[in-house]
Amino acid sequence: MTWQGITPIALLLVSNVFMTFAWYGQLKFPDRPLWIVVLVSWGIAFVEYCFAVPANRIGYTVYSAAQLKTMQEIITLLVFAVFSVL
């Protein structure tokens, strides 16, 4: 497998770690004002997009859109499973 085949998988993995923290990490801070939590989550989501967009751009040279979306969903489930356990 070439770097174009592996790079999107690695970038999607990193992207999903950030996404999971953006979505669920704020639940550990119920005492913080909602507007602060939203801004912090948006900042984390921005970083997530900085990995997701290149993953899809690079990945589309090797994989179809359906394959990339399927990979993203599988990676999301795996990352969330680890997040839930930890």
C-alpha positions as CSV (number, residue, x, y, z in Angstrom):
1,M,0.0,0.0,0.0
2,T,1.3,3.4,-0.9
3,W,1.5,6.5,1.3
4,Q,-1.7,7.8,-0.5
5,G,-3.4,4.7,0.8
6,I,-2.2,4.9,4.4
7,T,-2.1,8.6,4.9
8,P,-5.9,9.1,4.8
9,I,-6.4,6.4,7.3
10,A,-3.9,8.0,9.7
11,L,-5.4,11.4,9.2
12,L,-8.9,10.2,9.7
13,L,-7.8,8.5,12.9
14,V,-6.4,11.7,14.3
15,S,-9.4,13.7,13.0
16,N,-11.8,11.4,14.9
17,V,-9.8,11.7,18.1
18,F,-10.3,15.5,18.0
19,M,-13.9,15.1,16.9
20,T,-14.7,12.8,19.8
21,F,-13.1,15.3,22.3
22,A,-14.9,18.2,20.7
23,W,-18.3,16.4,21.0
24,Y,-18.0,14.6,24.3
25,G,-15.0,16.1,26.2
26,Q,-17.1,19.0,27.3
27,L,-19.3,16.7,29.4
28,K,-16.6,16.6,32.0
29,F,-17.1,20.4,32.6
30,P,-20.8,20.8,33.4
31,D,-20.0,23.9,35.6
32,R,-18.5,25.9,32.7
33,P,-20.8,28.4,30.9
34,L,-22.3,27.0,27.7
35,W,-20.8,29.7,25.5
36,I,-17.3,28.9,26.6
37,V,-17.8,25.2,26.0
38,V,-19.2,25.9,22.6
39,L,-16.2,28.1,21.6
40,V,-13.7,25.5,22.9
41,S,-15.5,22.7,21.1
42,W,-15.5,24.8,17.9
43,G,-11.8,25.3,18.3
44,I,-11.2,21.6,18.7
45,A,-13.5,20.9,15.7
46,F,-11.4,23.3,13.6
47,V,-8.3,21.2,14.3
48,E,-10.4,18.1,13.4
49,Y,-11.3,19.6,10.0
50,C,-7.6,20.4,9.4
51,F,-7.0,16.7,9.4
52,A,-10.3,15.5,7.9
53,V,-10.2,17.6,4.7
54,P,-6.6,16.6,3.7
55,A,-7.5,13.0,4.5
56,N,-10.4,13.1,2.1
57,R,-8.4,15.1,-0.6
58,I,-5.5,12.6,-0.5
59,G,-7.7,9.6,0.0
60,Y,-9.9,10.4,-3.0
61,T,-6.9,9.8,-5.3
62,V,-7.0,6.1,-4.2
63,Y,-10.4,5.5,-2.7
64,S,-14.0,6.3,-3.7
65,A,-16.1,8.7,-1.7
66,A,-18.1,5.7,-0.4
67,Q,-14.9,3.9,0.7
68,L,-13.7,7.1,2.5
69,K,-17.0,7.5,4.3
70,T,-17.1,3.9,5.3
71,M,-13.5,4.1,6.7
72,Q,-14.5,7.3,8.5
73,E,-17.5,5.7,10.2
74,I,-15.5,2.6,11.2
75,I,-12.7,4.7,12.6
76,T,-15.3,6.8,14.5
77,L,-16.8,3.7,16.1
78,L,-13.4,2.4,17.1
79,V,-12.2,5.8,18.5
80,F,-15.5,6.2,20.4
81,A,-15.2,2.7,21.8
82,V,-11.8,3.4,23.2
83,F,-12.9,6.8,24.5
84,S,-15.9,5.2,26.3
85,V,-13.7,2.6,28.0
86,L,-11.1,5.2,29.1
